[in-house]
Amino acid sequence: MRAGLIDREQSLQSEHQNILLRALGRDRDVEVELGEVAVSPGDCLLLCSDGLTRMVPDAGLADALMRFRGDPQPETGFLCLILP
């Protein structure tokens, strides 16, 4: 996706989607990928694995971020995304 060869939808259908590119604990040293993003007051950030982003569409994640904004324990609210 980063190279622009496929889009998000194609990546979710790819036969290569479960190939591990990096894993913690396998080697002593881990190559860390860093990046910067501008954050403004009132922005919400969601830190999760690709397991959640593969299961829940972007619109569902955005809706949950808005619904649980300001909740002292937003992680409990997000359980509704993964539990039946």
PyRosetta script that sets phi, psi and omega in degrees:
from pyrosetta import init, pose_from_sequence

init()
pose = pose_from_sequence("MRAGLIDREQSLQSEHQNILLRALGRDRDVEVELGEVAVSPGDCLLLCSDGLTRMVPDAGLADALMRFRGDPQPETGFLCLILP")
pose.set_psi(1, -44.2)
pose.set_omega(1, -177.2)
pose.set_phi(2, -60.6)
pose.set_psi(2, -32.6)
pose.set_omega(2, -180.0)
pose.set_phi(3, -79.4)
pose.set_psi(3, -7.8)
pose.set_omega(3, 179.4)
pose.set_phi(4, 81.3)
pose.set_psi(4, 14.5)
pose.set_omega(4, -177.7)
pose.set_phi(5, -82.1)
pose.set_psi(5, -29.6)
pose.set_omega(5, 176.6)
pose.set_phi(6, -138.5)
pose.set_psi(6, 159.2)
pose.set_omega(6, 177.3)
pose.set_phi(7, -98.4)
pose.set_psi(7, -179.8)
pose.set_omega(7, -176.5)
pose.set_phi(8, -59.2)
pose.set_psi(8, -46.4)
pose.set_omega(8, -178.8)
pose.set_phi(9, -60.4)
pose.set_psi(9, -42.3)
pose.set_omega(9, 178.5)
pose.set_phi(10, -65.4)
pose.set_psi(10, -36.7)
pose.set_omega(10, -179.6)
pose.set_phi(11, -65.4)
pose.set_psi(11, -33.6)
pose.set_omega(11, -179.9)
pose.set_phi(12, -71.6)
pose.set_psi(12, -20.6)
pose.set_omega(12, 179.9)
pose.set_phi(13, -101.0)
pose.set_psi(13, -5.7)
pose.set_omega(13, -174.3)
pose.set_phi(14, -66.1)
pose.set_psi(14, 141.9)
pose.set_omega(14, 175.2)
pose.set_phi(15, -70.4)
pose.set_psi(15, -11.8)
pose.set_omega(15, -179.1)
pose.set_phi(16, -100.4)
pose.set_psi(16, 8.9)
pose.set_omega(16, -173.3)
pose.set_phi(17, -65.7)
pose.set_psi(17, -21.7)
pose.set_omega(17, -177.5)
pose.set_phi(18, -102.6)
pose.set_psi(18, 12.0)
pose.set_omega(18, 178.0)
pose.set_phi(19, -76.2)
pose.set_psi(19, 126.3)
pose.set_omega(19, 178.9)
pose.set_phi(20, -77.5)
pose.set_psi(20, 127.9)
pose.set_omega(20, 176.6)
pose.set_phi(21, -95.5)
pose.set_psi(21, -31.6)
pose.set_omega(21, 177.7)
pose.set_phi(22, -148.5)
pose.set_psi(22, 150.2)
pose.set_omega(22, 177.3)
pose.set_phi(23, -148.3)
pose.set_psi(23, 138.3)
pose.set_omega(23, 176.5)
pose.set_phi(24, -77.1)
pose.set_psi(24, 141.3)
pose.set_omega(24, 175.7)
pose.set_phi(25, 92.9)
pose.set_psi(25, -13.3)
pose.set_omega(25, -178.9)
pose.set_phi(26, -75.9)
pose.set_psi(26, -48.1)
pose.set_omega(26, 179.4)
pose.set_phi(27, -117.4)
pose.set_psi(27, 159.8)
pose.set_omega(27, 179.2)
pose.set_phi(28, -63.2)
pose.set_psi(28, -43.6)
pose.set_omega(28, 179.9)
pose.set_phi(29, -103.8)
pose.set_psi(29, 142.8)
pose.set_omega(29, -179.9)
pose.set_phi(30, -121.4)
pose.set_psi(30, 131.9)
pose.set_omega(30, 175.5)
pose.set_phi(31, -78.3)
pose.set_psi(31, 117.7)
pose.set_omega(31, -177.2)
pose.set_phi(32, -98.1)
pose.set_psi(32, 133.2)
pose.set_omega(32, 177.1)
pose.set_phi(33, -99.8)
pose.set_psi(33, 121.9)
pose.set_omega(33, -178.6)
pose.set_phi(34, -114.4)
pose.set_psi(34, 151.6)
pose.set_omega(34, 175.6)
pose.set_phi(35, -156.9)
pose.set_psi(35, 163.0)
pose.set_omega(35, 178.3)
pose.set_phi(36, -117.5)
pose.set_psi(36, 145.5)
pose.set_omega(36, 176.1)
pose.set_phi(37, -139.6)
pose.set_psi(37, 138.4)
pose.set_omega(37, 179.0)
pose.set_phi(38, -73.5)
pose.set_psi(38, 131.2)
pose.set_omega(38, 179.2)
pose.set_phi(39, -122.5)
pose.set_psi(39, 132.3)
pose.set_omega(39, 179.7)
pose.set_phi(40, -112.2)
pose.set_psi(40, 157.9)
pose.set_omega(40, 175.8)
pose.set_phi(41, -54.3)
pose.set_psi(41, 134.3)
pose.set_omega(41, 179.7)
pose.set_phi(42, 92.7)
pose.set_psi(42, -10.3)
pose.set_omega(42, 177.6)
pose.set_phi(43, -69.2)
pose.set_psi(43, 152.2)
pose.set_omega(43, 175.1)
pose.set_phi(44, -116.3)
pose.set_psi(44, 139.6)
pose.set_omega(44, 177.4)
pose.set_phi(45, -120.8)
pose.set_psi(45, 141.5)
pose.set_omega(45, 177.4)
pose.set_phi(46, -122.1)
pose.set_psi(46, 119.8)
pose.set_omega(46, 176.7)
pose.set_phi(47, -104.2)
pose.set_psi(47, 116.7)
pose.set_omega(47, -178.0)
pose.set_phi(48, -153.4)
pose.set_psi(48, 171.5)
pose.set_omega(48, 177.8)
pose.set_phi(49, -87.6)
pose.set_psi(49, 170.0)
pose.set_omega(49, 177.3)
pose.set_phi(50, -68.1)
pose.set_psi(50, -15.3)
pose.set_omega(50, 176.3)
pose.set_phi(51, -60.3)
pose.set_psi(51, -41.6)
pose.set_omega(51, 178.9)
pose.set_phi(52, -72.9)
pose.set_psi(52, -44.1)
pose.set_omega(52, -177.1)
pose.set_phi(53, -69.6)
pose.set_psi(53, -20.3)
pose.set_omega(53, 174.7)
pose.set_phi(54, -79.9)
pose.set_psi(54, -30.3)
pose.set_omega(54, -177.1)
pose.set_phi(55, -86.0)
pose.set_psi(55, -32.4)
pose.set_omega(55, -173.4)
pose.set_phi(56, -116.2)
pose.set_psi(56, 124.9)
pose.set_omega(56, 179.3)
pose.set_phi(57, -62.8)
pose.set_psi(57, 157.2)
pose.set_omega(57, -179.1)
pose.set_phi(58, -52.8)
pose.set_psi(58, -41.4)
pose.set_omega(58, -179.4)
pose.set_phi(59, -62.7)
pose.set_psi(59, -36.5)
pose.set_omega(59, 177.9)
pose.set_phi(60, -67.7)
pose.set_psi(60, -39.2)
pose.set_omega(60, 177.2)
pose.set_phi(61, -66.3)
pose.set_psi(61, -43.4)
pose.set_omega(61, 179.3)
pose.set_phi(62, -62.1)
pose.set_psi(62, -42.2)
pose.set_omega(62, 178.8)
pose.set_phi(63, -62.3)
pose.set_psi(63, -44.3)
pose.set_omega(63, 179.7)
pose.set_phi(64, -64.9)
pose.set_psi(64, -39.6)
pose.set_omega(64, 177.6)
pose.set_phi(65, -59.8)
pose.set_psi(65, -40.4)
pose.set_omega(65, -179.9)
pose.set_phi(66, -71.6)
pose.set_psi(66, -41.2)
pose.set_omega(66, -178.2)
pose.set_phi(67, -64.8)
pose.set_psi(67, -37.9)
pose.set_omega(67, -174.2)
pose.set_phi(68, -102.7)
pose.set_psi(68, 11.9)
pose.set_omega(68, 177.4)
pose.set_phi(69, -61.8)
pose.set_psi(69, 130.4)
pose.set_omega(69, 179.4)
pose.set_phi(70, 85.6)
pose.set_psi(70, -8.4)
pose.set_omega(70, 178.3)
pose.set_phi(71, -67.8)
pose.set_psi(71, 131.5)
pose.set_omega(71, -179.5)
pose.set_phi(72, -65.5)
pose.set_psi(72, -20.4)
pose.set_omega(72, 177.4)
pose.set_phi(73, -134.1)
pose.set_psi(73, 70.1)
pose.set_omega(73, -176.1)
pose.set_phi(74, -63.0)
pose.set_psi(74, -23.3)
pose.set_omega(74, -179.2)
pose.set_phi(75, -61.1)
pose.set_psi(75, -32.5)
pose.set_omega(75, 177.8)
pose.set_phi(76, -68.7)
pose.set_psi(76, -35.4)
pose.set_omega(76, 176.9)
pose.set_phi(77, -65.1)
pose.set_psi(77, -36.3)
pose.set_omega(77, -178.1)
pose.set_phi(78, -71.1)
pose.set_psi(78, -15.5)
pose.set_omega(78, 176.7)
pose.set_phi(79, -59.9)
pose.set_psi(79, -27.0)
pose.set_omega(79, 178.9)
pose.set_phi(80, -63.6)
pose.set_psi(80, -18.6)
pose.set_omega(80, 178.8)
pose.set_phi(81, -77.9)
pose.set_psi(81, -24.6)
pose.set_omega(81, -173.9)
pose.set_phi(82, -117.1)
pose.set_psi(82, -17.4)
pose.set_omega(82, 179.9)
pose.set_phi(83, -101.6)
pose.set_psi(83, 142.2)
pose.set_omega(83, 179.2)
pose.set_phi(84, -70.1)
pose.dump_pdb("model.pdb")
